[in-house]
Amino acid sequence: MADGNNCIPRIRFGPITWLTDSVRARLEEAVSRYKGSAWRIKSEKDLSEFACHRCAIASDDSFAAFFKYNEAPEARRQFEVELDGLRTLADKAGVLTPLPIDIVPVENGMLLVMEALSAIERGHRQWLQMGATLARIHRIKRISHGYETNGYFGPLDQDNKPTPHWETFFRERRLLPMLRTAVNSGNLPSAIADKVESLVVRLPELCGPETRPALLHGDAQQNNFISTALGAFVIDPAVYYGNPEIDLALVDSFQPVPDAFFEGYLEELPIDSGFDERRDLWRIPSYLAAVAIEGAGHLNRLTGALRKYE
């Protein structure tokens, strides 16, 4: 995805098998309207292997657009919620977000089109920027956990109905719904589901002190930060207000990050000393979601997290 200068990422471009001529034409129309001049695709790069949806970058060799292709019946609403989340993060926290171009109806679905970001290689400075960016989001507070509207965690429904207490919100809006989703997917063995249910009754002793609800990215995996020459951009949010430890736990839930990320965060905000004890607890809903969406390959992460609280 793209910074304000819209430099073209250093990636190899080639034909995309799922991108039909009619979809290309609709994409070209949308970007041409946005730019106020004719824009025609000369090269394209499929990025679907890095996401849970079809997505790509297309370029006319001077301007690049990033787009997602969604065939779900609720595709337009999913994209509208995503853009609302990006606006919320930009307007309230002042963080960098990609510029939207349009939501475009195409054959059998919708495209979300944005300016493409020019990613740079991450070094110490970029990890510091990512941590500081997350902390700036967490500086925004409110009195209840949740959000004005429901949303999505990836393709899954996310219940954001507000509650005054974090333990209740985590149990009723995150842990139990994701458990039901994982069970209904057929990918979660009953013995593991039983362990999650046993964990639920222990939440009062495990959730730690009540915290003032902070604005959350909601899916703050490290791949949802893009490092650019302008700083760290955030993408693919699932925003709500809640315990900031949720975001901190998700950052390295699927792959490690260097200490510099947390150093950057700590320059802006403190982290409670009990966070390490709760880190795996906060990851369990996302692991359940991964099991539901992608299958049994994520069961080891889930069982490893559960084992911490046996």
FIPA-196309 format. One record per residue (C-alpha): residue number from 0; x, y, z. Coordinates in pm, 1 decimal, padded with zeros to 6 digits, m for minus. Example, Ala and Ser with C-alpha at 12.3 -4.5 7.8 and 13.67 -1.06 7.14 Angstrom:
2
[site 0 [01230.0 m00450.0 00780.0]]
[site 1 [01367.0 m00106.0 00714.0]]
***
This chain:
310
[site 0 [00000.0 00000.0 00000.0]]
[site 1 [00125.1 00360.6 m00057.4]]
[site 2 [00272.1 00670.8 00100.5]]
[site 3 [00189.0 01024.3 m00006.4]]
[site 4 [00469.6 01025.1 m00264.8]]
[site 5 [00329.6 00700.8 m00409.1]]
[site 6 [00666.4 00543.5 m00483.6]]
[site 7 [00631.8 00203.3 m00646.1]]
[site 8 [00729.1 m00084.9 m00411.0]]
[site 9 [01035.1 m00287.1 m00511.1]]
[site 10 [00842.8 m00603.8 m00593.9]]
[site 11 [00820.4 m00820.3 m00902.8]]
[site 12 [00506.0 m00761.1 m01102.2]]
[site 13 [00328.3 m01018.7 m01317.5]]
[site 14 [m00016.5 m01126.7 m01438.0]]
[site 15 [m00277.3 m01222.1 m01175.5]]
[site 16 [m00486.6 m01524.3 m01266.8]]
[site 17 [m00793.4 m01424.1 m01061.3]]
[site 18 [m00799.6 m01066.7 m01194.7]]
[site 19 [m01040.4 m01067.3 m01489.2]]
[site 20 [m01052.9 m00809.3 m01766.0]]
[site 21 [m01381.4 m00667.9 m01635.7]]
[site 22 [m01236.4 m00624.8 m01284.7]]
[site 23 [m00929.6 m00456.0 m01431.9]]
[site 24 [m01155.1 m00219.1 m01623.7]]
[site 25 [m01353.7 m00124.8 m01311.2]]
[site 26 [m01028.4 m00069.1 m01121.1]]
[site 27 [m00891.7 00153.7 m01396.3]]
[site 28 [m01215.6 00357.0 m01398.2]]
[site 29 [m01202.2 00408.9 m01020.5]]
[site 30 [m00838.1 00519.3 m01013.8]]
[site 31 [m00888.2 00743.9 m01318.4]]
[site 32 [m01175.3 00920.9 m01138.2]]
[site 33 [m00959.1 00960.7 m00829.2]]
[site 34 [m00664.3 01105.2 m01019.7]]
[site 35 [m00871.7 01310.3 m01262.5]]
[site 36 [m00683.3 01164.5 m01557.9]]
[site 37 [m00662.6 00837.4 m01745.9]]
[site 38 [m00489.0 00557.4 m01554.2]]
[site 39 [m00420.6 00221.4 m01716.6]]
[site 40 [m00266.5 m00086.0 m01559.7]]
[site 41 [00075.8 m00171.3 m01697.1]]
[site 42 [00188.4 m00409.1 m01422.3]]
[site 43 [00035.9 m00595.7 m01129.9]]
[site 44 [00148.9 m00798.1 m00828.8]]
[site 45 [m00059.4 m01052.7 m00639.1]]
[site 46 [m00022.6 m01014.0 m00259.7]]
[site 47 [m00286.8 m01270.5 m00161.2]]
[site 48 [m00031.4 m01503.1 m00001.5]]
[site 49 [00024.8 m01238.9 00268.4]]
[site 50 [m00343.7 m01198.4 00359.0]]
[site 51 [m00663.7 m01393.6 00426.0]]
[site 52 [m00824.8 m01238.7 00115.3]]
[site 53 [m00737.1 m01172.4 m00246.7]]
[site 54 [m00539.2 m00850.0 m00278.6]]
[site 55 [m00287.3 m00696.2 m00512.2]]
[site 56 [m00101.8 m00385.9 m00627.8]]
[site 57 [m00149.4 m00248.7 m00978.0]]
[site 58 [00055.4 00029.1 m01138.3]]
[site 59 [00072.8 00242.2 m01449.4]]
[site 60 [00447.2 00278.1 m01371.4]]
[site 61 [00394.5 00619.4 m01208.8]]
[site 62 [00105.6 00564.3 m00965.4]]
[site 63 [00025.5 00244.3 m00776.7]]
[site 64 [m00305.3 00134.6 m00628.3]]
[site 65 [m00362.2 m00137.3 m00369.7]]
[site 66 [m00690.6 m00325.3 m00383.8]]
[site 67 [m00875.4 m00606.4 m00206.3]]
[site 68 [m01128.8 m00831.9 m00374.3]]
[site 69 [m01413.8 m00951.7 m00151.2]]
[site 70 [m01685.8 m01188.8 m00270.8]]
[site 71 [m01877.4 m01208.6 00059.2]]
[site 72 [m02244.5 m01099.7 00056.2]]
[site 73 [m02158.9 m00830.1 00313.2]]
[site 74 [m01845.5 m00715.2 00127.7]]
[site 75 [m01949.5 m00350.0 00100.2]]
[site 76 [m02023.6 m00325.7 00472.8]]
[site 77 [m01693.4 m00497.2 00558.5]]
[site 78 [m01504.9 m00241.8 00352.6]]
[site 79 [m01707.2 00049.8 00492.6]]
[site 80 [m01626.3 m00067.9 00846.3]]
[site 81 [m01256.9 m00094.0 00757.1]]
[site 82 [m01251.2 00260.9 00622.3]]
[site 83 [m01438.6 00386.7 00929.3]]
[site 84 [m01172.9 00223.5 01146.6]]
[site 85 [m00892.4 00387.1 00951.1]]
[site 86 [m01063.7 00726.9 00978.3]]
[site 87 [m01107.9 00678.2 01352.1]]
[site 88 [m00739.5 00597.0 01401.0]]
[site 89 [m00628.8 00890.9 01185.3]]
[site 90 [m00872.6 01146.6 01326.7]]
[site 91 [m00854.2 01057.2 01694.9]]
[site 92 [m00493.9 00936.2 01729.3]]
[site 93 [m00330.5 01122.8 01441.3]]
[site 94 [m00155.0 00812.2 01307.1]]
[site 95 [m00072.1 00753.1 00942.2]]
[site 96 [m00324.0 00556.1 00736.1]]
[site 97 [m00343.0 00485.3 00361.8]]
[site 98 [m00557.4 00713.6 00146.9]]
[site 99 [m00881.0 00552.2 00027.2]]
[site 100 [m00975.0 00571.4 m00339.1]]
[site 101 [m01313.5 00396.8 m00364.7]]
[site 102 [m01527.7 00092.8 m00294.2]]
[site 103 [m01607.6 m00049.4 m00636.7]]
[site 104 [m01875.3 m00307.4 m00726.4]]
[site 105 [m01737.9 m00572.6 m00963.0]]
[site 106 [m01848.2 m00911.0 m01086.5]]
[site 107 [m01938.0 m01134.8 m00790.2]]
[site 108 [m01807.0 m00892.1 m00529.3]]
[site 109 [m01646.1 m00562.6 m00433.6]]
[site 110 [m01305.3 m00397.6 m00456.7]]
[site 111 [m01163.0 m00174.1 m00183.5]]
[site 112 [m00909.8 00049.4 m00358.7]]
[site 113 [m00645.2 00260.3 m00182.2]]
[site 114 [m00324.5 00436.1 m00271.1]]
[site 115 [m00042.8 00184.5 m00245.2]]
[site 116 [00217.7 00230.9 00025.4]]
[site 117 [00588.2 00220.3 m00051.6]]
[site 118 [00730.0 m00007.1 00217.0]]
[site 119 [01094.1 00016.0 00325.1]]
[site 120 [01311.5 m00237.3 00503.0]]
[site 121 [01269.2 m00229.6 00880.3]]
[site 122 [01557.2 m00141.2 01103.8]]
[site 123 [01577.1 m00031.1 01466.3]]
[site 124 [01420.8 00307.8 01392.1]]
[site 125 [01124.1 00159.4 01208.8]]
[site 126 [01044.3 m00078.3 01496.0]]
[site 127 [01059.9 00214.5 01739.0]]
[site 128 [00816.2 00403.3 01515.1]]
[site 129 [00575.3 00111.3 01511.9]]
[site 130 [00573.6 00088.3 01889.9]]
[site 131 [00524.7 00461.4 01929.9]]
[site 132 [00240.8 00456.0 01675.8]]
[site 133 [00054.4 00189.8 01872.7]]
[site 134 [00104.3 00387.5 02194.3]]
[site 135 [m00043.1 00699.5 02032.8]]
[site 136 [m00354.2 00500.7 01948.1]]
[site 137 [m00377.2 00380.7 02310.2]]
[site 138 [m00361.2 00736.7 02443.9]]
[site 139 [m00721.8 00786.6 02330.1]]
[site 140 [m00959.4 00687.5 02614.2]]
[site 141 [m01328.8 00652.9 02684.5]]
[site 142 [m01551.0 00524.3 02968.0]]
[site 143 [m01675.0 00191.2 02830.1]]
[site 144 [m01529.3 m00106.4 02645.0]]
[site 145 [m01661.4 m00158.7 02293.5]]
[site 146 [m01757.8 00061.7 02000.5]]
[site 147 [m02058.0 00236.3 01850.0]]
[site 148 [m02101.0 m00029.1 01580.1]]
[site 149 [m02015.3 m00394.7 01536.6]]
[site 150 [m01729.0 m00482.7 01306.7]]
[site 151 [m01514.0 m00762.8 01172.5]]
[site 152 [m01202.2 m00949.5 01279.5]]
[site 153 [m01075.1 m01051.0 00939.3]]
[site 154 [m01383.8 m01205.7 00773.7]]
[site 155 [m01548.4 m01290.4 01108.3]]
[site 156 [m01819.2 m01085.7 01277.6]]
[site 157 [m01699.5 m00885.6 01578.2]]
[site 158 [m01948.9 m00792.6 01850.0]]
[site 159 [m01858.6 m00450.1 01991.7]]
[site 160 [m02163.4 m00387.2 02212.4]]
[site 161 [m02027.9 m00176.1 02502.0]]
[site 162 [m01987.7 m00303.1 02857.9]]
[site 163 [m01846.4 m00116.4 03159.2]]
[site 164 [m01609.0 m00394.0 03274.9]]
[site 165 [m01322.0 m00544.1 03079.4]]
[site 166 [m01358.3 m00899.6 03211.3]]
[site 167 [m01721.8 m00907.3 03095.4]]
[site 168 [m01633.8 m00761.5 02756.9]]
[site 169 [m01347.2 m01005.4 02700.7]]
[site 170 [m01561.1 m01304.8 02798.2]]
[site 171 [m01888.7 m01210.9 02623.7]]
[site 172 [m01762.0 m01022.6 02317.1]]
[site 173 [m01432.7 m01194.3 02237.1]]
[site 174 [m01357.5 m01529.2 02400.6]]
[site 175 [m01695.8 m01705.1 02391.4]]
[site 176 [m01797.1 m01584.8 02040.6]]
[site 177 [m01463.3 m01698.8 01895.1]]
[site 178 [m01494.0 m02030.5 02077.0]]
[site 179 [m01837.6 m02086.7 01918.2]]
[site 180 [m01701.8 m01989.2 01577.8]]
[site 181 [m01408.8 m02229.0 01607.8]]
[site 182 [m01635.6 m02512.7 01724.1]]
[site 183 [m01881.7 m02448.8 01439.4]]
[site 184 [m01596.4 m02454.4 01187.3]]
[site 185 [m01530.9 m02818.6 01269.6]]
[site 186 [m01159.3 m02744.1 01313.3]]
[site 187 [m01150.9 m02739.5 01696.1]]
[site 188 [m01131.9 m03073.9 01881.1]]
[site 189 [m01380.2 m03103.8 02165.8]]
[site 190 [m01105.4 m03164.2 02422.4]]
[site 191 [m00949.1 m02826.2 02340.7]]
[site 192 [m01289.5 m02656.0 02343.0]]
[site 193 [m01341.1 m02796.5 02693.6]]
[site 194 [m01014.4 m02639.2 02805.4]]
[site 195 [m01127.2 m02299.6 02677.5]]
[site 196 [m01455.6 m02335.8 02864.8]]
[site 197 [m01264.1 m02422.0 03182.7]]
[site 198 [m01057.0 m02109.1 03133.3]]
[site 199 [m01368.6 m01891.9 03114.4]]
[site 200 [m01462.5 m01954.0 03478.8]]
[site 201 [m01115.9 m01841.7 03587.3]]
[site 202 [m01123.5 m01506.8 03407.3]]
[site 203 [m01191.3 m01302.7 03725.3]]
[site 204 [m00854.5 m01412.4 03863.0]]
[site 205 [m00668.0 m01398.2 03530.6]]
[site 206 [m00774.5 m01070.9 03368.0]]
[site 207 [m00578.8 m00847.7 03604.2]]
[site 208 [m00668.9 m00499.1 03722.3]]
[site 209 [m00949.5 m00301.4 03558.4]]
[site 210 [m00809.0 m00053.5 03308.3]]
[site 211 [m00956.0 00256.6 03151.3]]
[site 212 [m01070.3 00160.6 02799.4]]
[site 213 [m00825.5 00271.2 02530.8]]
[site 214 [m00872.8 00296.3 02155.9]]
[site 215 [m00738.8 m00024.3 02002.9]]
[site 216 [m00622.6 m00116.7 01655.9]]
[site 217 [m00792.4 m00448.3 01729.4]]
[site 218 [m00575.6 m00664.6 01502.4]]
[site 219 [m00232.4 m00520.7 01574.1]]
[site 220 [m00024.0 m00798.6 01423.9]]
[site 221 [00307.0 m00664.2 01298.3]]
[site 222 [00202.4 m00713.4 00934.9]]
[site 223 [m00073.1 m00457.5 00992.1]]
[site 224 [00193.3 m00189.3 01026.0]]
[site 225 [00368.1 m00072.6 00709.1]]
[site 226 [00704.2 00100.5 00750.2]]
[site 227 [00764.1 00381.4 00500.4]]
[site 228 [00996.9 00677.7 00460.3]]
[site 229 [00722.6 00889.9 00619.2]]
[site 230 [00686.5 00664.5 00924.3]]
[site 231 [00468.0 00372.6 01031.2]]
[site 232 [00126.3 00340.1 00866.1]]
[site 233 [m00150.0 00124.1 01014.3]]
[site 234 [m00378.0 m00093.1 00801.9]]
[site 235 [m00655.2 m00353.3 00842.5]]
[site 236 [m00793.5 m00235.0 01178.9]]
[site 237 [m01072.1 m00395.2 01382.7]]
[site 238 [m01118.0 m00096.2 01611.3]]
[site 239 [m01290.7 m00079.8 01947.7]]
[site 240 [m01209.2 00047.7 02295.6]]
[site 241 [m01063.4 m00198.9 02544.0]]
[site 242 [m00758.6 m00315.1 02734.0]]
[site 243 [m00444.7 m00200.7 02547.9]]
[site 244 [m00270.0 m00524.5 02644.0]]
[site 245 [m00477.2 m00694.1 02372.2]]
[site 246 [m00291.4 m00504.3 02098.2]]
[site 247 [00043.4 m00555.6 02270.3]]
[site 248 [m00019.1 m00930.2 02285.8]]
[site 249 [m00116.3 m00954.9 01919.2]]
[site 250 [00193.8 m00776.6 01787.6]]
[site 251 [00413.2 m01085.4 01826.4]]
[site 252 [00143.0 m01352.4 01846.9]]
[site 253 [00239.6 m01520.1 01519.2]]
[site 254 [00601.1 m01412.7 01477.4]]
[site 255 [00851.3 m01243.7 01710.2]]
[site 256 [00937.7 m00874.5 01704.9]]
[site 257 [01259.8 m00710.3 01825.5]]
[site 258 [01274.7 m00534.3 02161.4]]
[site 259 [01279.0 m00201.9 01977.8]]
[site 260 [00904.0 m00225.2 01920.5]]
[site 261 [00832.5 m00227.9 02292.6]]
[site 262 [01102.1 00031.9 02354.3]]
[site 263 [00918.6 00263.9 02117.7]]
[site 264 [00592.5 00197.9 02298.8]]
[site 265 [00746.1 00254.9 02642.2]]
[site 266 [00878.4 00592.9 02533.2]]
[site 267 [00513.3 00697.8 02504.6]]
[site 268 [00322.6 00486.5 02759.9]]
[site 269 [00396.1 00238.5 03041.6]]
[site 270 [00315.1 m00132.9 03026.0]]
[site 271 [00173.8 m00297.8 03340.4]]
[site 272 [00417.8 m00533.1 03512.5]]
[site 273 [00163.7 m00817.0 03494.2]]
[site 274 [00133.1 m00805.7 03117.2]]
[site 275 [00370.7 m01097.1 03056.9]]
[site 276 [00148.4 m01320.3 03272.1]]
[site 277 [m00159.8 m01224.2 03069.9]]
[site 278 [m00006.3 m01205.8 02722.1]]
[site 279 [m00115.2 m01554.8 02612.7]]
[site 280 [m00461.8 m01511.1 02761.4]]
[site 281 [m00529.3 m01215.7 02531.3]]
[site 282 [m00409.2 m01416.4 02229.3]]
[site 283 [m00657.5 m01701.3 02270.2]]
[site 284 [m00947.7 m01538.6 02076.7]]
[site 285 [m00721.1 m01463.2 01780.5]]
[site 286 [m00586.9 m01818.7 01784.4]]
[site 287 [m00945.4 m01948.5 01788.8]]
[site 288 [m01019.8 m01722.9 01492.1]]
[site 289 [m00714.6 m01856.0 01306.7]]
[site 290 [m00827.1 m02213.9 01371.8]]
[site 291 [m01176.1 m02130.3 01243.1]]
[site 292 [m01052.8 m01952.8 00928.8]]
[site 293 [m00735.6 m02140.3 00836.8]]
[site 294 [m00762.6 m02476.3 01011.4]]
[site 295 [m00584.9 m02709.0 01249.1]]
[site 296 [m00240.1 m02573.3 01168.4]]
[site 297 [m00293.0 m02316.4 01443.8]]
[site 298 [m00392.0 m02563.6 01715.3]]
[site 299 [m00038.0 m02581.2 01855.5]]
[site 300 [m00038.9 m02207.7 01926.3]]
[site 301 [m00379.9 m02232.1 02089.5]]
[site 302 [m00292.3 m02528.9 02309.6]]
[site 303 [00037.8 m02366.4 02404.3]]
[site 304 [m00144.6 m02056.0 02523.5]]
[site 305 [m00403.1 m02258.1 02715.0]]
[site 306 [m00130.0 m02457.9 02886.6]]
[site 307 [m00006.0 m02141.1 03057.0]]
[site 308 [m00330.0 m02124.8 03259.9]]
[site 309 [m00383.6 m02488.6 03356.9]]
***
